[in-house]
């Protein structure tokens, strides 16, 4: 008998003009008019069924709430495209934002059966079957990684795929495994958002037609992808087709001849069903949502920019029409219905609009007999298809992302993981519908469009002395701190939509702390501070509290579990607590080798820390038992996962990823099931190996002690502690990257957060990231995010209004770091932030005493760390660039306001430990030139007040350049060592300085050329000068903004490469690239390729040029070599052109990985122009 999925697909296709399929569809229409056996009911994804009775409002019958909501594969979209002034951007990879369901009767045969519902969990790494009538869980099947796409039911078999790179076929009624297919058995297990996955996860789901199951294994466009067809009955491979430069993700769509494969942020591919061969790419934008209208018409989106749906021909692959702002679509009887941000709109076959109904923010649209069902933010509603009249609406607390119908039941999937079941009204039952659209506050919007404070200049009102800063303490809680200039009572006013509440801080104090509770995930709130000053209330501006950036896990599910199993749990809690006490930060990634007593130790460790814990054990039965016990404990998946791995399989886990490696088996009294050398291989250089040892004599009531050892430190690593590597500004921090010279020498270590939303935009030429001691520090829009460089775990985050700086080609950065602290400049204070925990330890105000009073006051301009000294500068508070919207906010101009250089009025040095001032000097100093090396601080100063530009201290004009001098001061006491006038071309467009190996380099950009000069750094004597034309001979996407990079005996000023010692230009130019500047390892440079869609690597020594496709850095510098890795946090977010991956990731040299035994450590390429062993900083 024909499978249920096949019947539904042929029934729906038969609604159009394919006569053969019409006959089959009509014949089978009465057999299953409402079954919903795959995502959006059929492989066409058109979401149309024959169920009737939904003209009346249904009633709620049950609600299923899993322990954890969806854990999406990607973290997007960006908040806005600031450059293009576009907001409300849509996720083009939203295929796993809810637990979408399928529903049908299930039996051992095709006849009759029990009403069932199935869903896949990306949080608990499983597929579940529920009783569709009651919501009771009937069975759960676990796999080794998230399951992102809804299963497919065909007959009495259930098919699904997972991030573990496998496809599963189960007996639908019992949940027993029929067969399993592994797409790629080779390759490494890498870290993706805390999960261990292969480099080829399967995120297409499984589509079954004519006894064949189709799916694809894919992740990164620079790796090959694989498209498969297997026998649905046996799992035997029919074909496998390799596809280059593809990212298959999202449910496949099928026609009788074709398969359409979504690719996320790029347009779908059209494939031949018979052989899997690529026929071409559809026109229009990307998006993982696709619907087949008929054999030759496809609708896909939501596209890039502000989003649209593209109507394309599957024959010509050309675009037929576009529908702006459309999100979902359903096609019924020659009418196509689209839902946009607020409206449902109907079009006929000629694309003429028939009607439009305003409903509110709609995220899903399906069709039943005689009714359209729409769902979205706060409601589910029914419309009459002919007129668009609203029949009824139901309030829902949350965002409804998916709908399904079977046997009179309507199932709603919410983005928090909730599944709600409604029963249709009985015959003749009167409706009690609310026929008015439900008004929803912006905070609950799926695409929040908040534009509070495009820049600090937009924020007015009372300002507290320091702060505020906000930290999310746990899920649903945030702590707000601020310091007032004098003791006073305060209150925090908190706003959610139209509702406000006030939290009093009645004590008269200067240090204030308020805790906000009951915060919902992925919501935007606002707060302001009201201080009582001199008997009156003064209010700050409204600040944003965006819970999207609450990186803490929801621990409410395990709050009552501790000790539930009696004495055994108490013992494990004690052991886990003792181990947790050894960590400075309770977050990261922990590997537990061997399960013990149902993984109770891992459960206890989840209570004691916020680490992502992976238990690995070779015994499959022990693994399964541990999984089921941990599900009952409410910790499985998001907090603790357990997987079976043999001694051979564990070797596929990529090296140096774990913050902690320990053994649960040894705690339980067994031997570690793996070679102990694996612990040292898996632990990161800044991680710990914790080996439990049982003692024959109890110590303090315990018979367990810990043997702790540090991870092995990599050789030749560098810390990127300042915006251009080190305070020498050389764009090189000593990182060797094992002498890699090609992209092929590097492998992905991890992929994950943060996504594009944390930052302002790709434009703005903003402050680069830092990386010190294995931590990656990211500066977003008024926030700091700290990430473990070796596994991508978010260690801490801090919401910091006013913390931003743009136009770095004409200014300095606003932060630096060392092994213990981050020094962040916010207005007139330097914040000393604990690098391990994110706690604000102290703040130091600028020493501006004696400077003339100016409107707006002064701000802290520059900060640099050298030995025990912290170097700073004082500039006008309104001088630093803070805007990043529109074309001017790109700062790509060659003339005008954006090219003015920021000038400080004072340079000073304080003790980095105590903050005590050592010396200060009042000079007019170009911020871009402040450089520190070998006990000297260098800068260019304006002799006399020749700046122009008024009090803002933004420099321009010929009088300035005539008065500029180079200066070197002794860092210890501020004594002037030497000074001399600058020579050569003026820096009208930009002017920089860097120093290395006894050479001070200046670069002036003007008149379509770079003027490059070298001076003796100890005496200031000129050594050589040279020049180079701008790349492409014109200003275009940053070709005129090439700052100096110094590595070995080379000075690189894109596109030219000069000898540091002689100034002679190399015949091999650096490739001309786009927008940003560059960062260097000892043997390579990293930068944005000219196309703008790729990230590039070029070796000056080998002249080898390689690229990573669709990896987009930002428009200045967002990818840095440090900590033995190439760290590439998301930088392209906001660029709504599409294509790029929009993710953070890190690369590691293959020679450092045991999975690449042939890579081997690379020998340094000898440079005949430099003495043997010479490197920057030596």
Helices and strands as residue ranges (DSSP letters): H 4-13, H 19-28, E 59-64, E 80-81, E 86-87, E 101-106, E 114-121, E 126-131, E 137-142, E 152-154, E 157-161, E 166-171, E 177-182, E 189-192, E 195-198, E 207-209, E 212-217, E 225-231, E 237-243, E 253-254, E 258-261, E 269-272, E 278-281, E 289-294, E 297-302, E 308-313, E 319-324, E 328-332, E 335-339, E 343-347, E 353-358, E 362-368, E 371-383, E 390-406, E 409-414, E 419-423, G 442-444, G 456-458, E 466-474, E 477-496, E 499-516, E 524-533, E 536-539, E 543-546, G 547-549, G 556-558, H 567-580, E 589-593, H 600-608, E 612-617, H 620-633, E 640-644, G 649-652, E 658-662, H 664-667, H 677-682, E 683-699, E 702-710, G 737-739, G 743-745, E 746-752, G 756-758, E 770-772, E 775-780, E 783-788, E 794-800, G 808-810, E 815-817, E 821-826, E 829-834, E 840-845, E 858-866, E 869-876, G 888-890, G 897-899, E 901-911, E 917-926, G 927-929, E 931-933, E 936-942, G 950-952, E 954-955, H 958-962, E 964-970, E 976-981, E 990-996, E 999-1006, E 1009-1016, E 1022-1029, G 1031-1033, E 1045-1047, E 1050-1053, E 1056-1059, E 1079-1080, E 1085-1088, E 1094-1098, E 1105-1109, E 1119-1122, E 1125-1128, E 1144-1149, G 1150-1152
